């Protein structure tokens, strides 16, 4: 069996905080909770449907040009999500489409499509677990960055595409804390999260190897 399928979807070497897959996408999408929700939906939609279509039609695909086909397919799937989401919340999609178009790039470069297996259901379940784990990381970071950095918490909906649950915006936030809401602070927070993740993972692995 492929080592990718055997490894743990979160703690393994291909986990979201182990390989830091799509770090740029994580930082951009986690700026606000409303952004994180719609971008997480785009990420899961792109991964799941691309995997389902790709491995279902693998036998009829040409031997050459598979990376190009994969990138085209994932972009088409992501574009469909953006189109459908635009009917529901056009203003929020207009503010986040440039983040969501990174999902096909992360999908095509994830390495999951290099797996050779006859079990489509096994690969599909693995992709769903990996994508859901990364979506949860994005949402968890947004729940830290937006309240601390901007002093508010937003959800999709409302007249302007998002509505704030509480707070009045960044003008009341203290500057050293407000930096968490920008990209530099996001990378700092992601670095600390990755370091703690690897520390706990190594401790758990060491305890598991003890007789």
C-alpha positions as CSV (number, residue, x, y, z in Angstrom):
1,X,0.0,0.0,0.0
2,X,1.2,3.6,-0.7
3,X,3.0,5.3,2.2
4,X,0.8,8.3,1.7
5,X,-2.3,6.3,2.5
6,X,-0.7,4.6,5.5
7,X,0.5,7.8,7.2
8,X,-1.8,9.7,9.5
9,X,-3.7,12.4,7.7
10,X,-2.9,15.1,10.4
11,X,0.2,13.8,12.3
12,X,1.9,12.2,9.3
13,X,4.6,13.8,7.1
14,X,1.9,15.1,4.7
15,X,-0.2,16.8,7.4
16,X,-1.1,20.5,7.0
17,X,1.3,21.7,9.7
18,X,4.0,19.1,8.9
19,X,4.6,19.8,5.2
20,X,3.0,23.3,5.4
21,X,1.1,22.6,2.2
22,X,-0.4,25.8,0.9
23,X,1.1,28.1,3.5
24,X,0.3,31.2,1.4
25,X,-3.3,30.1,1.0
26,X,-3.6,29.5,4.8
27,X,-2.2,33.0,5.6
28,X,-4.5,34.8,3.2
29,X,-7.6,32.9,3.9
30,X,-7.3,33.1,7.7
31,X,-7.3,36.9,7.9
32,X,-11.0,36.9,8.8
33,X,-13.4,34.1,9.9
34,X,-15.8,35.0,7.0
35,X,-12.9,34.7,4.5
36,X,-11.8,31.4,6.1
37,X,-15.2,29.8,5.8
38,X,-15.7,30.5,2.1
39,X,-12.1,29.7,1.2
40,X,-12.2,26.5,3.2
41,X,-15.3,25.6,1.3
42,X,-13.4,26.2,-2.0
43,X,-10.5,24.2,-0.8
44,X,-12.5,21.2,0.1
45,X,-14.7,21.4,-3.0
46,X,-11.7,21.6,-5.3
47,X,-9.8,18.7,-3.6
48,X,-12.8,16.4,-3.4
49,X,-14.3,16.9,-6.8
50,X,-10.9,17.0,-8.6
51,X,-9.9,13.7,-7.0
52,X,-13.2,12.1,-7.8
53,X,-13.2,13.1,-11.5
54,X,-9.4,12.6,-12.0
55,X,-9.2,9.0,-10.6
56,X,-12.5,8.0,-12.2
57,X,-11.2,8.9,-15.6
58,X,-7.6,7.9,-15.1
59,X,-7.8,5.1,-17.6
60,X,-8.8,7.3,-20.4
61,X,-6.4,10.2,-19.7
62,X,-3.4,10.5,-22.0
63,X,0.0,9.4,-20.7
64,X,1.5,12.8,-21.4
65,X,0.4,16.1,-20.1
66,X,-1.3,14.8,-16.9
67,X,0.0,17.8,-14.8
68,X,-1.5,20.2,-17.3
69,X,-4.8,18.2,-17.3
70,X,-4.8,18.1,-13.5
71,X,-4.3,21.9,-13.2
72,X,-7.0,22.6,-15.8
73,X,-9.4,20.2,-14.1
74,X,-8.8,21.7,-10.6
75,X,-9.1,25.2,-12.0
76,X,-12.4,24.3,-13.7
77,X,-13.8,22.8,-10.4
78,X,-12.7,25.8,-8.4
79,X,-14.2,28.2,-11.0
80,X,-17.5,26.3,-10.7
81,X,-17.4,26.8,-6.9
82,X,-16.7,30.6,-7.3
83,X,-19.6,30.8,-9.8
84,X,-22.1,29.1,-7.5
85,X,-20.9,31.0,-4.4
86,X,-21.2,34.2,-6.3
87,X,-25.0,33.7,-6.7
88,X,-25.3,33.3,-2.9
89,X,-22.9,36.0,-1.7
90,X,-21.4,38.0,-4.6
91,X,-19.7,40.7,-2.4
92,X,-17.8,38.2,-0.3
93,X,-16.7,36.2,-3.4
94,X,-15.5,39.5,-5.0
95,X,-13.4,40.1,-1.9
96,X,-11.9,36.5,-1.8
97,X,-11.8,35.2,-5.3
98,X,-8.0,35.9,-5.6
99,X,-7.5,33.7,-2.5
100,X,-9.7,30.9,-3.8
101,X,-7.9,30.6,-7.1
102,X,-4.9,29.4,-5.1
103,X,-6.8,26.2,-4.2
104,X,-6.2,24.6,-7.6
105,X,-2.4,25.2,-7.3
106,X,-2.3,23.7,-3.9
107,X,-4.4,20.8,-5.2
108,X,-2.3,20.1,-8.2
109,X,1.0,20.3,-6.2
110,X,-0.2,18.2,-3.2
111,X,1.2,15.0,-4.5
112,X,-2.0,13.1,-3.8
113,X,-2.5,12.5,-7.5
114,X,0.8,10.6,-7.8
115,X,-0.7,7.7,-5.7
116,X,-1.1,4.5,-7.6
117,X,-4.1,2.6,-6.3
118,X,-7.1,0.8,-7.6
119,X,-9.3,1.8,-4.7
120,X,-10.8,5.1,-5.6
121,X,-12.8,5.2,-2.4
122,X,-9.7,4.9,-0.3
123,X,-7.9,7.7,-2.1
124,X,-11.1,9.9,-1.9
125,X,-11.5,9.4,1.8
126,X,-7.8,10.2,2.3
127,X,-8.2,13.4,0.3
128,X,-11.3,14.4,2.3
129,X,-9.5,13.9,5.6
130,X,-6.4,15.9,4.5
131,X,-8.5,18.7,3.1
132,X,-10.8,18.9,6.1
133,X,-7.8,19.0,8.4
134,X,-6.3,22.0,6.5
135,X,-9.7,23.7,6.5
136,X,-9.9,23.4,10.2
137,X,-6.4,24.9,10.5
138,X,-7.5,27.9,8.5
139,X,-10.6,28.4,10.5
140,X,-8.7,28.0,13.8
141,X,-6.1,30.6,12.8
142,X,-8.9,33.0,11.7
143,X,-10.5,32.6,15.2
144,X,-7.2,33.9,16.7
145,X,-6.2,36.5,14.1
146,X,-9.5,38.4,13.7
147,X,-10.5,38.9,17.3
148,X,-7.0,39.7,18.5
149,X,-5.9,41.7,15.4
150,X,-9.1,43.4,14.3
151,X,-11.1,43.3,17.5
152,X,-14.1,41.7,15.8
153,X,-15.4,38.5,14.4
154,X,-17.2,38.2,11.1
155,X,-19.5,35.7,9.4
156,X,-20.7,35.4,5.8
157,X,-24.0,37.1,5.1
158,X,-25.5,40.5,5.5
159,X,-26.0,43.4,3.1
160,X,-22.2,43.9,2.6
161,X,-21.3,40.3,2.3
162,X,-20.2,39.8,5.9
163,X,-21.6,40.9,9.3
164,X,-19.6,41.4,12.4
165,X,-20.7,39.6,15.6
166,X,-19.0,42.1,17.9
167,X,-16.4,44.8,17.9
168,X,-15.9,48.0,15.9
169,X,-12.9,47.4,13.8
170,X,-9.1,47.8,14.0
171,X,-9.1,51.4,15.2
172,X,-9.4,50.3,18.8
173,X,-6.8,47.6,18.6
174,X,-3.4,47.9,20.1
175,X,-0.7,48.1,17.4
176,X,1.6,45.2,18.4
177,X,-1.5,42.9,18.6
178,X,-3.0,44.3,15.4
179,X,0.0,43.0,13.4
180,X,-1.5,39.5,13.8
181,X,-4.2,40.5,11.3
182,X,-1.7,41.2,8.5
183,X,0.4,38.7,6.5
184,X,3.6,39.1,8.6
185,X,1.7,38.4,11.8
186,X,0.0,35.5,10.1
187,X,3.3,33.9,9.2
188,X,4.6,34.4,12.8
189,X,1.5,32.8,14.2
190,X,1.7,29.9,11.7
191,X,5.4,29.4,12.5
192,X,4.6,29.1,16.2
193,X,1.7,26.7,15.5
194,X,3.9,24.5,13.3
195,X,6.7,24.5,15.9
196,X,4.3,23.4,18.7
197,X,2.7,20.9,16.4
198,X,6.0,19.2,15.5
199,X,7.1,19.3,19.2
200,X,4.0,17.4,20.3
201,X,4.1,15.1,17.4
202,X,7.7,14.1,18.1
203,X,6.9,13.6,21.8
204,X,3.9,11.4,20.9
205,X,6.1,9.4,18.4
206,X,8.8,9.0,21.0
207,X,6.4,7.7,23.6
208,X,4.9,5.3,21.1
209,X,8.3,3.9,20.3
210,X,9.1,3.1,24.0
211,X,8.8,-0.6,24.9
